Amino acid sequence: MTPAPVLRLAASVAAVTLALFFWSGLSQQLPWGVPTVKNVVATTGPVSDFAGTANLVMLPPGALTTPRFDTELGRGISTLTTEGTFAWVMSIDRAGYDPLRYLALELVSQLGVAMFIVVVMWQLRQLAASRRVGVVASMALCASTATWSVLANWWGVPPLFAAGMSLNLIVGWVLGATLSATLMRSASTQSPS
């Protein structure tokens, strides 16, 4: 492979990574995303690290949980069964929460997805761009169904939230594939479509 296609692939990966990163942040703010989450706060400490202002329920410490909650259910994945509720509880230690680390890991995650999208687009370069984007759209539909239907079924993720997150994934991947097709256009025109 000559340097021009390698540079085009690298530029495509970089552009798709940034597009996916910004889309994931933006799409979380759509009506079915973060705004639907109930933010229950039961602490005397600062809450701005975790809780948003939408759907905020302030409770005094100990009103909903006790210090034992942190011991038994903190820092991992657990289930909680009460008289009227079954819940999956995923938690992290507040002291270890670092928004910059989270954003860095999100960027790395989106880089991985971008690399897969660009590799698929490159491998299918003999096809017309619309067909390549269609293949990636099919992959996105498969990935979102495999992820969000399982979370809705087993974890009780609300259907609207699961459908919205599925839509976000599909739109993001199609956006990435379209961007990749555009950036690789001159390379793909060298091969028959």
N, C-alpha and C positions, 0 to 999 in steps of 0.2 A: 504494500500500500504506500503510495507516495505521500509526502508531507501534507499536501493540500487536503485530501480527505481526512487525514488524522486531525488536522487543525479544525476542520469543519465538524467532525464528530465531537471533539473536545469543546468547541464553542456551543454545539447543540446540547451537550450534557450540562454545561454551565448555565445556559439560558433556560433549559427545562427545569433544572434544579431551582433556580430563582423563581420561576413562574409557579412551580408547585409549592414552594415555601410561602410565597406571598398569598397564593390562592388558599392554602390551608389555614392561614391566619385570618384572611378575610371571610372565608366560608364558615368559620366557626361562629361568626357573629350573625349569621342568617337566622331567621325566626325559629328554626328547629334545632339550632346549636346551643351554644353556651347560654343564651338568654332563657332557655327552658329549664335550666338547672336550678333547683332550689338550694340556696346557700344558707345552711344552718350554722350559726356561729355560737359557740358556748365556751367563751374564754374571756379572760380579763386582759389578755395581751392584744397586740395589734392584729388586725384581720386583713389588711390590704394585701398581704402576700398571697392569700388563697381565695378569699371570697370576693365576688363581684357585688355590685350594688343592686342588681336585678334579683328579684325574688329572695331578698335577704330576710332571714328570720333570726333575730337576736334573742338568745336565751342566756340566763345566768349560768355560770359554771356549775356543773353538777345537776342541772335541770333535766338534761337528756342523757347524759353519760356521767360516769364517775371516773376518777383517775385510773381505775382498773381497765377501762376501755382502752387506754393507750397501751397498757401492759398486754392485754389479751388480743386486741385486734389491730394494734398499731404496727407499722412498718412491714407491710406485706399484704397478703390476700387472705381473707377470712370470710366466713358466713356468720350471720347473726339471726337467730330465730327468737321472736318474741311471741306473745299470745296472739297477736294479729298480723305480724309481718315476718317475712323471710327476706333477708338482704345479703347481697354480696358487698363486702366492704374491702375497698382497696385503699391503702393509706401509706403515706411516707412520713418520715420524721420531719417536723417543721424546721428543725435546726439544719437539716441537710438540703432543704429546698433552695435552689438557686436558679432564678429565672434565666440568667445568661447560660447556665449549663443546659437548661431545658431547651432554649433556643438553638444552642450549638448542636445538641443531639437531634433536634427536629431537622436542622439543615443537613446533617449527615444522613438521616433517614430519607429525606427527599432526594439527596444525591444518589442513594442506592436505587430508588424508584426511577429517577431520571436515567441512570445508566441502563437499567433494564429496558425502559421505553426506547431509548436511542438504539440499543443493540437490536431490539426487535425491528425497529424502523429500518435500520441498516441491513439486517438480514433479508428483509422483504423488499429491498430497493428495486427489484425487478418489477414489482407491482406498481400500479398507479398510486399516487399519494392518498387518494380517498380510500382505497382498499386497505392500505397500511394503517391509516387512522381507524378504519373499521375493525381491523384485527385488534388493535390496542383497546378500542371501545369494548369489544367482546371480552378481552382479558379483564378490563376494569369491572364489567358487569359480573363476571365470574368471581373476582376478588371481593367485590362488595357483597355479593350474595353469600359467599363462603364466610365472610367476617361478620357482617351485621345481622344476617338472619340467625346465626348461631348465638350472637350476643342478645338478640331480642328474645330468642327462645329460652336459652339456658340462664341468662343473667337478668332477664326482665327489663332490658333496655326498652323504653317506650317505642312503639312502632313509628311514630312520627319522627322521633330522634334518629332511629335506625334508618328510616327511609331517607331522611335528610342527609345523614352522613354518607349513605350510599350514593346519593346524587352528587354530593361534594366530591367523592372519590372519582366517580365516573367523569364528571365535568373536568376535574383536574387532570386526569390522565388523557382525556381527549384534547384538552388544551395543550398539554405537553407534547402529544403526538403531532398535533397540527403545527406547533412551533418547530418541532424537529423536522417535519416534512418540509417546511418552508426554508429552514436553514440548510437542509441537505439537497434542496431542489437542483442546483447545478450539478451536484455529484450524481443524482439519480437520473438526470436527463442524458447522461453519457451512456446509460444502459437502456434497452428497450423497455417501455412501460407496459 
